[in-house]
Amino acid sequence: MTSARRGAEPDLRDVVALNPLFARPGEATELSRFTLPDRESLPETAYQIVHDEAMLDGNARLNLATFVSTWMDPQAARIYAEAAGKNMIDKDEYPSTAAIETRCWTMLADLWHAPDPRNTIGTSTIGSSEACMLGGLALKRRWQHARRAAGRPADRPNLVLSSAVQVCWEKFCAYWDVEPRFVPISLEHKVLDGHDLDDYVDENTIGVVAVLGVTYTGMYEPVAEIAAALDRVQEATGLDVPIHVDGASGAFIAPFLQTSLVWDFRVARVASISTSGHKYGLVYPGVGWVVWRDTAALPEDLIFRVSYLGGDMPTLALNFSRPGAQVLMQYYLFLRLGREGYHRVQKTCQDVALHLSARIGAMAPFELWNDGRDIPVFAWRLKDGHTANWNLYHLSDRLRARGWLVPAYPMPADLTELTVQRVVVRNGLSLDLAQAFLADLRAEVAYLDALTGPMPTGGTRPGFHH
C-alpha cells in the first residue's frame, strides 16, 4: 500500500482503492492519488483504474453546452490511432503530414474566397484560440511596422471587439499588451454591427475583430456592415483598419448554409480568418486553422526557421510540438464529406436547432434571444415577471439531474443583469434526442412552475466564462 502522506495513516480522499477482482497477486490494493507511486502496476491494472475514474464523466451526447466535436466515425478513429505519435512540428520526419496540412489550409483559403489561394498563407494550430492569437499578432506586427516606417511611436496598440467575444481575445490583449476596446452589445445592437465604431477606432487601432458565431448566443456579426463602417472612418480620418474574422464556428457553417452571405475574403478589409476544426469542422479536439488573405498580410518576422529537427523548417505557431493526427483527420473529413457532405451535416444540425428553438420559444416562461438560423446555436431568457420562485440557474440544475448540460449565464458588460440559457446543436444530436430533451425540459419547467414558494438560495451562481 502506498500512502499519499508518507509515515501517516492514509486519508481515503488521497488514495485510489482497487477492487480485489482487479488486483493481481503482489500488487498494491491502494494507490496514491496525488503522489507518484513507488512501484509499478500491470498495464491491465492501470488501465482499469483510469477507465473507472473516467467513467464518472458526463455523457457527451447530452452535453448541449460544448461546441467541441464528440463523435467521429470508425475510419477517423483508426487514423487517430495510427497517427497518435506524429508530431506536427517535425516536418522533416513527417513530410506527408506537413503536405496534407498545406492542402487543408489551401482548401479553406479557396472555400473562403481568397483572391489567389496560391499567394495566400496559413497554418494549423492546436485550436481556434491559438489561431486567433496568431491572427491578432499579425495585426499588431503589421501596425508596428507601418508606424515605425512613418516615424511614429508604436507602443500603444489597441484592438476593437465586441464585449461578447470569447475569452481567448481577452487573453490575447493581456498576454501581448494590447488595449482591448470593447463595444458593448445591447438590446438594440445584439452584436458588433458597426454602430458607433468611429468612437472606438483611432491611429493606434491594429484591427477590428468580427465574430462569425458569437459564443454567448451563436449570432453572426455582420462583417460587411463592419467593413462599411470602417470605410466611412477611413473617408473621414484616413485610417485604414483591417478586420480579423473569428470564424471559430461560423467559418465551417456559412460556406455551406449561407452561401450568399459576404463575410470572408470577398470583403476587402478582411486580412485573416481563423476557425476551429474541432467544432463544426467535425474533428476531435484539438485542431484550429488560420489563413491570411495573402503573404503580405503576415509579416515575415513572425515565421521562424529551425534546423535542429533536420532540414530548414519554417514554423508559425505559439506551440512547438503538437499532435499531427487531428490534421490528418481534418483531411479525411474534407475527402469524406466534400461540400455536399458538409452541407448535409450542417443543415441537419440547423434543422434540429430551428425545431428546438421554435418549441422552446413557444413555451410560456421563455423569450428567444435568437433562433439558431446562423450557426445552429440559440439562446433564450426568462420572461420578465413570469415568476419569482425560480430562475434559469435552477432550471439548469434540474436538467443536469437528468443528464443534460444546458448552461445558464449572465450576458456580457452592460447586459449582465440579463441571464440566458443556450443550446449548441452539434453533429450527433438527432431529432429523436432533441425530442427527449424537450420532454425533459417541459417536465422540469412544469415542476418549477408548480412551486408554491421560491427555490432555496444558491441557484443564482454565475455560469462559465466565455
ABEGO torsion letter per residue (X at the ends): XBBABBGBBBBAAABBBBBAAABBBGBBABBBAABBBABBBBAAAAAAAAAAAAAABBBAAABAABABBABBBAAAAAAAAAAAABBAABAAABAAAAAAAAAAAAAAAAAAGBABAAABBBBBBAEAAAAAAAAAAAAAAAAAAAAAAAGBBAABBBBBBBAABBAAAAAAAAAAGBBBBBBBBBAABABBAGBGAAAABBAABAEBBBBBGBAAAGBBBBAAAAAAAAAAAAAAAGBBBBBBBBAAAAAAAAAAABAABBABAABAABABBBBBAABAAGBBOBBBBBBBABAAABBAAABBBBAAAEEBBBBBBABBBBBAAAAAAAAAAAAAAEAAAAAAAAAAAAAAAAAAAAAAAABAABBBABAGABBBBBBBBBBBGABAABBAAAAAAAAAAAGBBBBBBBBBBGAAABBBBBBBBBBGBBAAAAAAAAAAAAAAAAAAAABABBBBBGAABBBBBX
